[in-house]
């Protein structure tokens, strides 16, 4: 089976956010690992990949404050990435940024 495209990954992530935080934490390791792999080697998105690793570590440690902080930071980073994204990904990235911000508020 072929690896999902970044847009397919984005759709899956948006679906996870809509499912609530329980669904996100249950699937977090697989989803985060996929995003870290997708972003690996992209110097412009390296800070996002690094923050995804921080989030994964915070989830593993069940550190609610760290999870909330990381989700908030990822929201801002995603919003920044959306500005320079391709038109087909731009609106989804803005949705993702909003979803991450909402999730940060739910955790924190």
Secondary structure, DSSP 8 states (H G I E B T S, - for coil): -----HHHHHHHHHHHHHT-HHHHHHHHHHHHHHHHHHHTT-TTTHHHHHHHHHHHHHHHTT-HHHHHHHHHHHHHHHHHHHHTS-HHHHHHHHHHHHHHHHHHHHH-
